Amino acid sequence: MKPIWIADDDPSIRFVLEKALLREGLPMRSFTGPREVLQALDADDGQGGPQILVSDIRMPGGSGLDLLAEVKRRLPGLPVIIMTAYSDLDSAVSAFSSGAFEYLPKPFDLPKAIELIRRAVDESLREEVVDVQPDEAPEMLGQAPAMQDVFRAIGRLAQSHVTVLITGESGSGKELVARALHKHSPRASGPFVAINTAAIPKDLLESELFGHERGAFTGAQTSRRGRFEQAEGGTLFLDEIGDMPFDLQTRLLRVLSDGHFYRVGGHSAVKANVRVIAATHQDLEQRVKEGGFREDLFHRLNVIRLRLPALRERREDIPVLTRHFLQRSAQQLGVEPKRITDAAMAQLGQFPFPGNVRQLENICHWLTVMAPAQVIEAKDLPPEVQGQPSAAAPQPLPAEGAAALASVFATVVPPSAATPEAAPWEALLEREALRLLGEGRTDVWDVLSRQFEARLILAALSTTRGRRIEAAQKLGIGRNTITRKIQELGIDGD
């Protein structure tokens, strides 16, 4: 292993670090200032330089930050630890902005300093073995068998114009599949137009899809092309098709059937030369049975179905996806990509990822910004991965209602109505009601009703992985009702 270079004008610091590193079996070399370090680099040209550099920030003859910039210019992958007795925000920000591996304020705890140096050494050794700088990022990643099936299906559909229905949980990458189908199709030279039908209000969706003529409705001062016309000659991706209003489903069916549509307020048919790819996280067969989705439209869309696996079904892809997202986040932020230890990767691999690939991407972006060092350890992972409650997690209900937590479908039952056959949650509810009444409370109805509603909504959200509209449908209430209740009860339902 190459030596660790220490640059500090304080001989006591050099002495202490030298003795500690020698005890650890780590070779080292010390310098009194930046000029000596740069001279040593010139003399060492072609030999690879140090394993890592530990430098003070203020030394005679030059700044440690200037030295950091010059060393990074010559050896971009070299971990540099900046030390300073002037522990201020500007110094810390400047050090990290210049690419420092870590910032070590003086006076430091020697064992912690050695631990940090070892982490930097591990990072430098990892840099020598692994290079994750891809020349060109692939459009999709995955070695899991389920993903290979998806790739094969995309390949078979490459020269087809057939309608495709992509199913999979939210955040699993359905739009990526749609874009890949477009890119490898005969329509690749045409536009790819995407629209999330669940994100647009019902009264605006028709105009978004089909366009409108001037004067068709209040505010329509000019004619406007819809998404079907914008996608002419290319592909139209209809995301969350299961949430499309029933009356618009009829219009969409007509377009898919005969290839023509009318703008809102228009009288002339417009021909649509568009390939439609639809996607949903919902069970459309069940939606058809419930009467929420047209059966004929379902069969028209369901010509070829591609099921995208959830991330928990392809855990072997988590390492490659993690490194890819860390690399991409670093490029977006203009910083050096961070590495992740095997222990941290193993813990990440056990996380259930209810938000799928999108959640993993967000976690990697968080780590790029928030992880304290260039090497990500298990302790650096966000709270939700470590099993700790995060700021966004639903808060526990008041202690006074602890016994009523089992009352998922409870209503307050008068004591006289209790029977030996009462379900366990009913008995718990009755006991809690009697306790509160015995305390002379006058808000028992409100207290227990709020707990009942909160647990009911949380139970529904847990089965739909946080999707409010679907949770409302399962509970038999409107989307506005569940949104209002979530706000009133202080539940984080996102």
N, C-alpha and C positions, 0 to 999 in steps of 0.2 A: 504494500500500500504506500502511496505517496505521502509525504509529510504534511502535517497540519501547520499552516503558517500563522503566527501570532504577530500582529503589528500594534505596538503600544509604546509610548515614550516613558511610561511608568515602569521602572525595573521590578518593582515588587509584584505588579500584575503579571509580568512576563515570568518571573520566578515561580509564583504560585501555580500558574497554568502549566508551566513546563514540568514541574514535579508531579502534578496531578495527572497529566497526560502520560508521562513515563510510567507511573504506577498502573495505568490502564493499558499499557503496552502499545500506545499510539505514538508514532514518530512525530516530531515537531521541529520547527525552526522559527526563531524569533527575529523581529526587526523593530527598529526604533521609530520608523516613520515611513510615509508613502514612497519617498524617493528610493529607499533601500528595497522596498518590495518591487517597484517597477524595474529597478536595475537587476534584481534577481530573476524577474520574469524574462527580461531581455537575455540574460545569460543562460537561462533555462529553456530558451526557445527550442521547440521541437521535442522537449521531454515531457510535456503535458502539464507542467506547473504543479501547484499544491493540490492536495485532496480537498481541502476547504481552506478558507481564509477567515480569521477572526481579527477584526480591526477596530481600534478605537476611533471615535468620530472626530476628536480634536487632538491634533498632534503638531509639533513644530515642523514646518516645511510643507504643510499641506493638510487638506481636509480628508477625513475618512470617507465622506460621501463622494468627493472627487475621485479618490482611489477606487471606490466601489464602481463608479461609472466607467473608469478606464479598464478595470479588471473585467467587468461584464462585457466590455467591447471586445476584449481579447479572448476571454473564456466565458461565453454566454451561459454555459451549464454549471459553472462553479458556484457552489453555495457559499455565501458570504454572511457572516454574523457580525453585526455592528454593535460595539460596546460604547457606552457613554456614561459619564457622571452627571450629565445635564439631561435629566429625564423630562423632556417636555414634548408636547404634542407635535410641534413642527419637526423636531428631530425624528420622531417615530414615523410620521407621514413621509418625510423625505427619504428615510431609509427604505421603507417598503416600496415607495414609488420608484426608487432607483433599482429595485430588484433584489433587496436584501432577503436572505433566507429567514433571519430572525433578528430581533432587536433586543439587546441584553443590557438593561440599566445597571449601573454601579451604585452602591456595592452589591455584588451578586452572591448568591449562595453557591459555593463551589460545587457540591454534588449536582445541583440543578444545571449549572453551567456545563459540566462534563456530560450530563445527560443530553443537553441541547447539542453539544458538539458531536456526540455519537449519532444523534438523529441526522445531523447534517452530513456526517460521514456515510451513513446508510443511504441517504439521498444521492450522494455523489457516486457511490458504487452502483446504485440502481440506474443512474443516468448512463453509466458506462456500458451496462448490459442491455438496457431496453431503450429503444427510441420509438416514441409514439407520435412522431410528427408525420402524419399521413400526407402524402402528396395531394390527394384529393379525397375528401370525405365521401364515403359511399352514401347512396340515398337511403338505404335501409341496412340495418345490422341484425344478425341473428344466426347462431349455429344450432339452436334447439330444433329438434325434429319438427315441431309444430310450425316454426317459422320457415323451415325449408320447404314444407308443404305449401306455404303461402307463396314463396318465391317460385316454386315450380308452377303453381297455378297462374301467376303473373306471366311467366314465360309462355305457357300454353295459350294465354289470351292475347299475346302480343300483337297478332295480326287480325284480331277480331274486332267487330263493331258492336258486339252483343252487350246488352244491359247487364250490369253487375250490381249485386247487393252485398255490401260489406257489413258484417255484424261483429260486435265486440264491445267490451266495456269502455266507458269514457276514459280517455287518455291512453288508449292502447295503440294509437297510431293509424287510425282508419284513413285520415286524409293523406298520410304518406303513401298508403297503398293505392289510393285513388290517383295520386300524382304519378306513381310508378306505372300504373296501368295506362295513363295518358302518355307518358314519356315514351313508352315502348310500343305504342299503337300507331297505326297509319295516320292518326290525327295529331301526331306530336308537333307538327308545325303550326297547328291551330292553337287558339287560346284555351287555357284551363281556368274555368270560372267556378268558384266555390261559394256556397251560401249555406248558412246554418239556419234551417227553418224554425228552430226553437228559439232563436235569439231575436227574431223580428216579430213585432206585434201583428196579430191576425189581420188587422185592417190595412196594414202596409205590405204584407207579404205578397198579395196578389200583384200589386204594382211592381214590387221588386222582381218577381219572376217573369211577368209578361209585359211589363212596361205600361205606359198610359199615353193617351192622347191629350192634347191641350184642352183644358176645361172639363176633363173627365170627373173631377171632384174639386172641392175647395182647395186652392193652393196650387193646382196643376196649371201653372201659367205657360208651360212649354211642354212639348211632347218629350217623352223619355223612353229610351230602349231598356227593356228588362234583361234579366240574366240570360234568358234563352237566346235573345238576339246577340248579346255580348259574347256568347260562347259559340257563335256560328262557325261551323267547320271544325270545332274542337270538342271539348268535353265539359259538361256541366255536372258538378259534384253537389248533390243534395244531402247535406249532413243532417242527422237527427230527423230523418224522414218520418219516423213514428209520431212526431209531435205536430205534423202538418194538419191544419184544420180540415174537417171532413169535407166541406164544400170545395176547398181547393184541391182535395184529392181527386174530385171528379174532373176538374179542368186538367190536372196533370195526366190523368188516365187518357183523356182525349188527345193530348199532345203525343203521348207515347203510342197511341193507337194509329192515328192518321198523319202525324207529323205536322199539324197545323194548330195555330192558336190565334186568339184575338187580343190585342192590347185592351186594357181597361178603357172603356169609352170608345173603342174602335169598331169599325164596321167591315174592315178588309182583313181577310185571313192572311197570316204571316207564316211562311213555311219555315220549319225548324230543322236545320241540318246539324243536329247535335247528338252526341252520345251521352246518355245519362248514366251516371254512377251514383247510387244511393248508399247511405250508411245509417245505422241505428244501433243504439245500445239496448233497445227494447226487444221483447219477444213479440214479433209482429203476428205470429200465429195466434198468440193469446189476445193481442189487441183486436184481431179479426173476430175472435169468438166473443169478445166483450162488446163488439159493435163500434169500436173506436177507429177501425181502419178498414178500408174497402177491400174485400176479398179479391175482386178482379184486379185492383191496382197491385195488391200484394203479388199475385201470380205474374203480372206484367213486369214487375221489378225483379222478381225472384227467378230470373232466367239462369243466372250463374250466381251462386252464393259463396262468398269467401268469409270464413270465420277467423278473426284475428285473436290469437290467444292472449290472455291476461299475462302480465309480467310474472306473477307467481307461478304460472304454468311453464315458464321458460327461464328458471332461475340461473341456468348455466350461461345465459346471455348478460346477466347483470354486470360482471367484470368488464366485458368489452364495451358495453353501453356506458358504464361509469367513466371509463378512461376517455371514451369519445366525447362525452358531454363535458368533462373537465377540460379537455383540449379545446373544445368549441367555446366554452365560457371564457377561457383565458384569452382566446383570439378576440372575442367580442369586447373584452375589457382592456385589451392591450397589455396583459401581464403574462408572466411565465406560467405555464401549466403546472398544476400541483399534482403530486403523486399521492397514492393511497396505500397504506400498509396492508399486509395480508390479514391482520387481525381486524382492521376496520372494514376491509372488503367482506370478510366472513360475517361480521355483524350486519352489514348492509344486505348481504345475501339472505339473511333470515327475516328481514322486514317484509310484511305482507304486501306493501305497496297498493293500497286501495285506489290510489290515483294512477297506477300503472306507469308507463314509460314517461308520461308527462311529469309525474311526481318525482321520478328519479332525476329527470333533467333539472327540475327546480331545485332539488337537493344539491346537485352538483354545482349549480350556479351559486347557491347559498354558501357552499364550502369554499368556492373560489374567492368569495368576498370575505367570509367570516373566519375560516380556519386560521389559527394564529401562525402556523409555520407552513413551509413549502411541502412538507410531508404530512398527510392527513392521518391521524391516529384515531383509534376507536373513540377516545374521549372528545374528539373534535366533531363527531357526528351530531346532527341537530337533535333536539330533545325527543321528538317523536320517534326517531330511530332507536334511541337509547332507552325507550320505554318510559320517558319522563313526560309529564303533562306539559304541553306547550301553551303559549298565550292564547292560541286559537282553539284549544280543546274545550269542550263543553264543561262547565263548572258543576261540581256536585250540588245536589239540592240541599236545602237547609237541613240541619241535624234533626229538627223537630219532626221531619217527615221521613226519617230513616226507615221506620217500620212499614211505611206505605210504599216503598220502592217496588214491591212485588205487584202493586196494583196497576197492571198495564191496561186492563179493561174494567177498571173499577168505577163504581158509582157509590155515593154514600148511602149505606143501607141503615135504616132505623134499627135500633137494638131489638125491637119487637119482631123484626123480620128475620132475625138470625135463626138458622136451623143447624142441627148437627151435621147436615149434609153440605154445609157451606164449603166452598172451595177454600184452599189455604189463603189465597190473597184476600178473599172476602173476610175471613177471620182476622187477618192482620189489619185490614182496613178498619173493621169494626173496633178492634182494640185501640188503634191509633185515634179514631174519632172519639171514643169514650175517654181516652186520656186527655185530649185537648178540651173536650167539653167539661171534664172534671176540673180543669184548671180555670174554668170560668171564661174561656175564650169566646169571643163573639165573631171571630173570623174563620171558624172551622171550615165552612163551605168553601171560601176562597182559597184557603191554604191547601186543602186536599184536592180541590178541583185543579189548581195550578200544577200540583205534583202529578196528578193523573194525566193532564194534557201534555205536560213536558215529557213524561216517560213514554206516552203513546207516540208522540212525534219522534222522539229519539229512537224508539224501537223501529218505526217505519223508515227513518233515515238510515239506520244501520243496515236494513235489508236492501236498500237501494243505493248504498254507498254514497250517501249524501245528496242524491238527486231529488230536489224538492218536488218537482212536478210529478214524478213517478210516485213519491211517497204520498202526496196528496191524493193521487188516484187510488192507491192501495187503501187509504183511510176513508175514502169516499167523501172527501171534502175538496173545495176549490183551491186553486193555486194561490189566489189572493188570501184565502183564509189561513193557509199554512204559513205564508210569508208574514202575515200580521201576527199570528200566534208566536212564531219564532222570535219576532222582535219584542213582543210583550213579555215573553217568558225568559228572554235573555239567552236563548239557545243559539249556538253557532251551528247553523245547518248547512254551511257550504262545504 
